[in-house]
Amino acid sequence: MMHPFLRTLSVAAALVTVSGLAAYKSDDTTAPNATKTTTGVIPATDIKMPAGFSATILAEDLETPRHLAVSKGGDIYVKINKLKDGKAIYRLRDTNGDGAIDEKVGFGDYKGSGIFIRRGYLYASSNTGVYRYKLNEKEEIIDVNNPEQIVKGLVSKGRDEAKNIAVDNNGYVYVNVGSYDETCKEAGTNKGKMPCPLLDSVGGIWRFKANQLNQQYSDGIRYATGLKNVVGLDWNSSTNSLFVMMHGRGKFHDVFPQYYTPQDSEKLPAETMYEVHEGDDAGWPYVYYDPFQKKKILCPEYGGDGKKTGGEKAINPVADFPAHMGPNAVLFYTGKMFPARYKNGAFIAFHGQAPSLKKGYMVAFVPFKNGKPSGPWEIFADNFAGTDLAKPTGPIQHRPTGLAQGPDGSLYVTDDLNGTLYRIAYKAPKK
């Protein structure tokens, strides 16, 4: 069920002091120079969710938080896309068990988006590579001063350069390398290059060994191709496979008005979810997915007219979503806090809005059964925008970006517009 945006988000600011901090050994009882705060947990009453769910604000002023990971001990590691006081990652901690963040430590000096915890390491990405930090038994970083670089030299040219990551259970890390060129056209023309030379180094997912240092393209494999830019990806442990969310392209009517109306450009192409395996091709830049025709359509740069199909060898999406919603994270829920219908389903953070629906800036949910979507997507947490998108009364307040699951089964959400961190919990309503 889709929940409407009801009223402007108005919450008190959480007092979280941000500063550049010295490196520390996190197995110490108290990290040297850690910032102490006295912030309480603030109810985010204007976030609209199904009955029994509640949202709280744990922190604000985190600059541009992107993805995040939560340790089994409850530490929250947040990746910062733009350095804040020279730091790229924040470790947030509740030291006294009252549910509020009261300590913050910053470390790392490389901006980026990806972060992931798996099997004793915290993995974090820059825009050109991936690092890892050894964790202790509580999943606390042992030494923030000396991360190991496991991947370097990936293409970064200013557009769609974030290297978002996932790590499987078999010793591999998967890295998105987005394309800085949206359509792969011949210079000065509207004709696409065939084959597209960009696909050698961008527009796909590369797989590297999680325990080998200083790998480059030649050390990994191009695991999946034909993916313009993937900001959200997650390893689904129940299917033992990788799922990704691709950002769709734009500018159909701007460049090809003979085939597409302005309304077509608002509705096309779909944002898409794929289950990818080694060797898969999702079809970019040659085809796109039309959610109305339910077909892969040949792109106009490659001879398409909005009706011609193509991409016979390209995989089909397992789910599709309205155009321009900007899926920035996907998380398969494995916790026990939420009702049973959410188990093994996918939560998705949408960073933008669909002009045709006047909806966006939300966390959605896709139910799964036997490893496949078992029903239509639905809005799970709404009104992050803080204004009616059909008739805005003010600027957008929050843009959901990252998702993580806590050890208790709660759901964490970052917002990279105002630097807010949310926690969503569930308690069964009284009958």
C-alpha positions, 0 to 999 in steps of 0.5 A: 500500500502506498502511503501519501506524504502528509505534512512537513517534517519538523523535528528538533536538531540532534546535538552531534558535534563533528570534528576531525579526530586522532586515530585510535585503537578501538579495543581500548575502553575509551577511544582517545579524543572521541567526541562526547555528546549528550544527545537524546533520541528524537522521535521522527514522528512525520515519517509515515510507516505501517502500524507498529513502526516508529522512526527516531533521529540518532544524529544530524550534521553528518555532512554527506553520509552515504552508505553505512554498516552496523556491527554486531556490537552496535557500532555504526560506521557511516561513509562520508562522500565529502570529507568532514574535517578531513575525515571520511568515515564516522564511527558512532557509538552508544557507550552507556546503553541508553539508545542514544549516540554519545560518542563519535570518532572520525577516521580515513581521509578518502571520500567515497560511498561504499562500506560493508562488514563481512567476516572480520573486516570493515570494507570501505571504498574511495572513488578509485578503490577499496580498503579494509580494516581488521575488526576484533570479536566485537567488530570494532576496528583494531587500528584505523591508522593502517587500512589495507588497500585491496583494490586501486586504479579504478576509473573516476572521471567526475560523474557517477564515480562512487564505487559502491560495494558488496561482499559475499560469503565466499571471499569476494568483494563486488565493486560498481564502476559507473559510466561517466558517459550516459549513452556512449555516442560517437563524438558530435553525433547522436549515434552510439558506438558499437561495440561500446568501448566504455564497457572495458572499464566502466558500466558494470560490476567487477569482482576482486578477492577480498584478501588480496592487496593492491589489485587492479582491473587485471587482477579481477573479473568483469562480473557483470556488464551493461549496468550504467550505474549501480549505487545500491547492491547487496549480497543475498545470502538466502539465494547466494547471489548478488542483487543490484539496483541500476539508475536509468538514463534520461534525455529521450525527448531532449535529443529524440523528440521525433520518437519521445514526448516530454511525458515519455521522458518523465516515465522512461526508462524504468529504474531496475533491479537485477539478480546478476551472476558471472557473465551477465549483461543487463544491456546498457547502453544498447537497450533500456527497460520499458515498464509499460511495454514490459520489454527491453527496447532498443535505444534510439542511439542504436536505431530504436524508435521507442518501439523496436525491441532488442537485447535478446541476450541481455537479462531481464530485471526481476523488478522495476520502479518508476523512472528517475526515483534514484535507487541508492541502496538495497538491503535484504532483511534477515532480522527478527524484529520486523513482522514475518512478511519482511523476512528476506525481502528487499528494502530500497532507499530512493534518493530522487522522485518520479515526476510522473507520480509526484512521489519519491524520497522514500524507503520502499519494500519488495516482498520476496519468496523463494528468492524472487519478488512475490508481489508489487513494490510498496512504500514502506517509509514515506515523507522524508521530503517534508513537503507535498511533492505534488504541490511543494510548500518548501524545499526538500528536507531529506534524501534517503541514501543508505540502509543497514540492519542493526543487530537487533533487527532495526533498520538504519537510514542515512540522508545525504542532504541534511546529514541525518541518521534515522533508526526504524524499529517495530513493536506490535500494536496493542490489540 
